[in-house]
Amino acid sequence: MDKKEFRRTLRKNMTDAERILWNVIRNRKLEGRKFRRQHSIDKYTVDFFCLQEKLIIELDGENHNNVGSEQYDYNRNEELKMVGYRVLRFKNEEIYLHLEEVLNEIRSNFITSP
Protein backbone atom coordinates (compact mmCIF):
# COMPACT_ATOMS: atom_id res chain seq x y z
CA MET A 1 0.00 0.00 0.00
CA ASP A 2 1.46 3.37 -0.98
CA LYS A 3 1.43 6.42 1.31
CA LYS A 4 -1.56 8.05 -0.34
CA GLU A 5 -3.67 4.91 -0.07
CA PHE A 6 -2.51 4.40 3.52
CA ARG A 7 -3.57 7.96 4.47
CA ARG A 8 -6.93 7.47 2.77
CA THR A 9 -7.48 4.25 4.73
CA LEU A 10 -6.61 6.00 8.00
CA ARG A 11 -9.04 8.85 7.23
CA LYS A 12 -11.83 6.38 6.50
CA ASN A 13 -11.15 4.47 9.72
CA MET A 14 -10.64 7.27 12.23
CA THR A 15 -10.92 6.42 15.90
CA ASP A 16 -13.73 7.98 17.92
CA ALA A 17 -11.23 10.33 19.57
CA GLU A 18 -9.84 11.42 16.19
CA ARG A 19 -13.36 12.00 14.89
CA ILE A 20 -14.27 14.16 17.91
CA LEU A 21 -11.13 16.30 17.64
CA TRP A 22 -11.41 16.57 13.86
CA ASN A 23 -14.96 17.89 14.16
CA VAL A 24 -13.79 20.82 16.29
CA ILE A 25 -10.59 21.72 14.39
CA ARG A 26 -11.62 21.17 10.76
CA ASN A 27 -12.58 23.98 8.38
CA ARG A 28 -10.52 26.54 10.34
CA LYS A 29 -12.86 26.26 13.35
CA LEU A 30 -10.03 26.57 15.87
CA GLU A 31 -8.74 30.15 15.84
CA GLY A 32 -8.76 30.20 12.03
CA ARG A 33 -5.99 27.59 11.74
CA LYS A 34 -6.10 25.09 8.90
CA PHE A 35 -5.49 21.53 10.03
CA ARG A 36 -4.98 18.49 7.85
CA ARG A 37 -5.63 14.97 9.04
CA GLN A 38 -3.47 11.94 8.38
CA HIS A 39 -0.78 14.06 6.74
CA SER A 40 2.59 12.70 5.58
CA ILE A 41 5.75 14.36 6.81
CA ASP A 42 8.89 12.65 5.59
CA LYS A 43 8.50 8.95 6.45
CA TYR A 44 5.72 9.54 8.99
CA THR A 45 1.96 9.98 8.82
CA VAL A 46 0.76 12.27 11.58
CA ASP A 47 -2.79 12.43 12.94
CA PHE A 48 -3.31 16.20 12.57
CA PHE A 49 -1.05 18.89 11.15
CA CYS A 50 -1.16 22.68 10.96
CA LEU A 51 1.41 24.01 8.50
CA GLN A 52 0.98 27.64 9.60
CA GLU A 53 2.01 26.68 13.14
CA LYS A 54 4.33 23.77 12.21
CA LEU A 55 2.26 21.94 14.81
CA ILE A 56 1.55 18.22 14.90
CA ILE A 57 -1.15 16.72 17.09
CA GLU A 58 -1.01 13.03 17.88
CA LEU A 59 -3.71 11.04 19.67
CA ASP A 60 -2.64 7.95 21.56
CA GLY A 61 -4.93 5.00 22.12
CA GLU A 62 -4.29 1.81 24.04
CA ASN A 63 -1.84 0.55 21.41
CA HIS A 64 0.63 3.24 22.56
CA ASN A 65 0.78 1.89 26.13
CA ASN A 66 3.76 -0.40 25.81
CA VAL A 67 7.51 0.06 25.93
CA GLY A 68 8.05 -0.52 22.19
CA SER A 69 5.42 2.00 21.15
CA GLU A 70 6.56 4.55 23.71
CA GLN A 71 10.14 4.34 22.42
CA TYR A 72 8.99 4.59 18.80
CA ASP A 73 6.79 7.61 19.62
CA TYR A 74 9.66 9.29 21.48
CA ASN A 75 12.12 8.76 18.60
CA ARG A 76 9.52 9.93 16.07
CA ASN A 77 8.80 13.08 18.09
CA GLU A 78 12.51 13.85 18.37
CA GLU A 79 13.06 13.43 14.62
CA LEU A 80 10.11 15.70 13.83
CA LYS A 81 11.31 18.30 16.34
CA MET A 82 14.79 18.27 14.80
CA VAL A 83 13.32 19.39 11.47
CA GLY A 84 11.33 22.21 13.05
CA TYR A 85 7.95 20.76 14.01
CA ARG A 86 6.30 20.95 17.41
CA VAL A 87 4.47 17.83 18.56
CA LEU A 88 1.57 17.65 21.02
CA ARG A 89 0.42 14.24 22.22
CA PHE A 90 -2.88 13.52 23.92
CA LYS A 91 -4.38 10.28 25.14
CA ASN A 92 -7.78 9.39 23.71
CA GLU A 93 -9.26 9.65 27.21
CA GLU A 94 -8.26 13.33 27.31
CA ILE A 95 -10.36 13.93 24.19
CA TYR A 96 -13.35 12.12 25.69
CA LEU A 97 -13.17 13.63 29.17
CA HIS A 98 -11.35 16.96 28.85
CA LEU A 99 -11.83 18.22 25.30
CA GLU A 100 -11.89 21.91 26.24
CA GLU A 101 -8.60 21.56 28.14
CA VAL A 102 -7.07 19.83 25.10
CA LEU A 103 -8.25 22.66 22.85
CA ASN A 104 -6.81 25.21 25.27
CA GLU A 105 -3.47 23.39 25.22
CA ILE A 106 -3.49 23.42 21.41
CA ARG A 107 -4.34 27.14 21.39
CA SER A 108 -1.55 27.89 23.85
CA ASN A 109 0.89 26.41 21.31
CA PHE A 110 -0.10 28.79 18.51
CA ILE A 111 2.71 31.23 17.80
CA THR A 112 1.45 33.05 14.72
CA SER A 113 -1.41 35.45 14.18
CA PRO A 114 -4.45 33.92 12.45
C-alpha positions as CSV (number, residue, x, y, z in Angstrom):
1,M,0.0,0.0,0.0
2,D,1.5,3.4,-1.0
3,K,1.4,6.4,1.3
4,K,-1.6,8.1,-0.3
5,E,-3.7,4.9,-0.1
6,F,-2.5,4.4,3.5
7,R,-3.6,8.0,4.5
8,R,-6.9,7.5,2.8
9,T,-7.5,4.2,4.7
10,L,-6.6,6.0,8.0
11,R,-9.0,8.8,7.2
12,K,-11.8,6.4,6.5
13,N,-11.1,4.5,9.7
14,M,-10.6,7.3,12.2
15,T,-10.9,6.4,15.9
16,D,-13.7,8.0,17.9
17,A,-11.2,10.3,19.6
18,E,-9.8,11.4,16.2
19,R,-13.4,12.0,14.9
20,I,-14.3,14.2,17.9
21,L,-11.1,16.3,17.6
22,W,-11.4,16.6,13.9
23,N,-15.0,17.9,14.2
24,V,-13.8,20.8,16.3
25,I,-10.6,21.7,14.4
26,R,-11.6,21.2,10.8
27,N,-12.6,24.0,8.4
28,R,-10.5,26.5,10.3
29,K,-12.9,26.3,13.4
30,L,-10.0,26.6,15.9
31,E,-8.7,30.1,15.8
32,G,-8.8,30.2,12.0
33,R,-6.0,27.6,11.7
34,K,-6.1,25.1,8.9
35,F,-5.5,21.5,10.0
36,R,-5.0,18.5,7.9
37,R,-5.6,15.0,9.0
38,Q,-3.5,11.9,8.4
39,H,-0.8,14.1,6.7
40,S,2.6,12.7,5.6
41,I,5.7,14.4,6.8
42,D,8.9,12.6,5.6
43,K,8.5,8.9,6.5
44,Y,5.7,9.5,9.0
45,T,2.0,10.0,8.8
46,V,0.8,12.3,11.6
47,D,-2.8,12.4,12.9
48,F,-3.3,16.2,12.6
49,F,-1.0,18.9,11.1
50,C,-1.2,22.7,11.0
51,L,1.4,24.0,8.5
52,Q,1.0,27.6,9.6
53,E,2.0,26.7,13.1
54,K,4.3,23.8,12.2
55,L,2.3,21.9,14.8
56,I,1.5,18.2,14.9
57,I,-1.1,16.7,17.1
58,E,-1.0,13.0,17.9
59,L,-3.7,11.0,19.7
60,D,-2.6,7.9,21.6
61,G,-4.9,5.0,22.1
62,E,-4.3,1.8,24.0
63,N,-1.8,0.6,21.4
64,H,0.6,3.2,22.6
65,N,0.8,1.9,26.1
66,N,3.8,-0.4,25.8
67,V,7.5,0.1,25.9
68,G,8.1,-0.5,22.2
69,S,5.4,2.0,21.1
70,E,6.6,4.6,23.7
71,Q,10.1,4.3,22.4
72,Y,9.0,4.6,18.8
73,D,6.8,7.6,19.6
74,Y,9.7,9.3,21.5
75,N,12.1,8.8,18.6
76,R,9.5,9.9,16.1
77,N,8.8,13.1,18.1
78,E,12.5,13.9,18.4
79,E,13.1,13.4,14.6
80,L,10.1,15.7,13.8
81,K,11.3,18.3,16.3
82,M,14.8,18.3,14.8
83,V,13.3,19.4,11.5
84,G,11.3,22.2,13.1
85,Y,8.0,20.8,14.0
86,R,6.3,20.9,17.4
87,V,4.5,17.8,18.6
88,L,1.6,17.6,21.0
89,R,0.4,14.2,22.2
90,F,-2.9,13.5,23.9
91,K,-4.4,10.3,25.1
92,N,-7.8,9.4,23.7
93,E,-9.3,9.7,27.2
94,E,-8.3,13.3,27.3
95,I,-10.4,13.9,24.2
96,Y,-13.3,12.1,25.7
97,L,-13.2,13.6,29.2
98,H,-11.4,17.0,28.9
99,L,-11.8,18.2,25.3
100,E,-11.9,21.9,26.2
101,E,-8.6,21.6,28.1
102,V,-7.1,19.8,25.1
103,L,-8.2,22.7,22.9
104,N,-6.8,25.2,25.3
105,E,-3.5,23.4,25.2
106,I,-3.5,23.4,21.4
107,R,-4.3,27.1,21.4
108,S,-1.6,27.9,23.8
109,N,0.9,26.4,21.3
110,F,-0.1,28.8,18.5
111,I,2.7,31.2,17.8
112,T,1.4,33.0,14.7
113,S,-1.4,35.5,14.2
114,P,-4.5,33.9,12.4
